[in-house]
């Protein structure tokens, strides 16, 4: 997949640009529709504060650093998952009802779950979907190669996951009450933070293993080629 969206001449193919536009427009439509009447407006604002910060960061560095289309699509897909969670609050996303409407059985009953696991999915997706963009950033800015090009994205994923858990804790302490508990989203699990970080790390590990396997099969590193093309520009 990375090879299809990168170009040594630094001009992404038309279909790659089209795919990025379609995904971006779909996300904007989804975000706008979910922003109309969220389950809890205060929690929605709190959840979207980091999204706004990410957009400002990407916009601010757009002239100095540009992610490849693959990375941008992965980032947008992750933000779409987050948009759903922020609309319902993570502990109230009705995936069980959606699954039951399609199959006649609840997903929780199939796996024996007793809590809402949508937040677990998003933490896992954080590593799975964002490790590749993180790797691309390291290839461009630090010019890492070999083992470190695969290890550092895993390391950053785990460290930023820990940072996010600290932010959740601080927000819960500052806002307190129901809003603080909704944002924290532990659902009574004392090991919630540990499991969230572990899932993010697992997602990043899988992403890097897939990337390494693809690069070995292709006998090239499309992300490195992209970073070099951008550097030359």
C-alpha positions, -999 to +999 in steps of 0.1 A: +000+000+000+027+026+008+043+021-026+010+029-044+008+063-027+044+076-029+063+089-058+100+094-062+093+126-082+073+140-052+042+142-073+016+117-059-005+099-086-039+114-094-057+084-079-037+088-047-047+125-044-083+115-052-084+089-025-071+114+000-097+140-009-125+114-007-114+102+027-109+138+040-144+149+027-160+118+043-143+126+076-155+162+075-191+151+068-189+125+096-174+150+121-199+177+112-229+153+116-216+140+149-209+175+162-246+185+159-260+169+190-234+149+210-244+129+240-226+153+263-215+187+249-189+194+276-172+160+272-173+165+234-155+198+237-129+182+259-124+152+236-120+175+206-095+198+222-066+176+212-080+171+177-080+209+173-044+210+185-034+183+160-050+202+131-032+234+141+001+215+143-003+199+109-014+232+094+015+251+110+042+228+097+027+222+063+054+242+045+083+225+063+069+190+066+043+171+047+031+136+054+026+112+025-010+104+014-008+071+031+000+087+064-026+114+060-053+087+053-042+067+083-044+098+105-079+107+092-092+071+097-080+073+134-097+107+138-129+093+124-129+066+151-123+093+177-151+114+163-176+085+170-162+081+205-164+118+213-200+120+200-214+092+223-186+094+250-164+064+247-181+043+273-215+048+256-208+040+220-236+016+210-216-009+190-233-037+208-267-025+195-254-020+160-239-055+159-272-070+173-292-052+146-270-068+119-265-103+134-292-108+161-265-112+187-246-088+208-208-086+204-202-085+241-221-118+246-200-135+219-167-125+236-180-126+272-173-089+277-189-070+306-179-034+297-180-012+266-148-018+247-149+009+221-122+029+239-100-002+238-105-003+200-094+033+196-063+029+218-053-002+197-060+018+165-038+046+178-008+024+176-020+005+145-028+036+124-004+062+137+029+043+140+034+045+102+031+084+102+054+085+132+079+064+114+077+087+084+084+117+106+115+100+121+128+091+086+125+126+074+136+146+105+161+124+122+170+102+092+170+070+112+174+037+094+174+000+101+162-013+135+157+022+149+133+032+121+110+005+134+116+007+171+113+044+176+077+046+163+068+018+189+086+037+216+069+070+208+035+054+206+040+039+241+054+071+256+026+093+241+000+068+253+014+072+288+013+110+284-023+108+273-032+088+304-016+115+325-037+141+307-068+121+313-059+119+350-052+156+352-085+165+334-105+142+358-089+160+388-095+195+374-131+190+361-141+163+386-177+150+389-194+133+360-175+151+333-142+140+348-153+104+350-167+104+315-134+117+301-114+093+322-135+064+310-122+037+333-156+020+337-145+007+371-114-011+358-084-002+380-060-015+353-077+006+325-047+028+319-023-001+317-045-020+293-049+011+271-011+016+268-005-021+262-031-021+233-016+010+217+019-006+219+005-039+204-011-019+176+022-001+168+041-034+170+017-050+144+020-019+122+058-020+122+059-058+116+036-053+086+057-024+073+089-043+077+074-073+059+061-052+030+095-034+027+113-067+026+089-080-001+092-049-022+130-047-015+126-010-010+113+014+016+086+037+001+085+059+033+122+065+031+119+073-006+092+098+002+112+114+029+142+118+006+121+133-022+106+158+002+141+166+015+154+173-020+124+195-027 
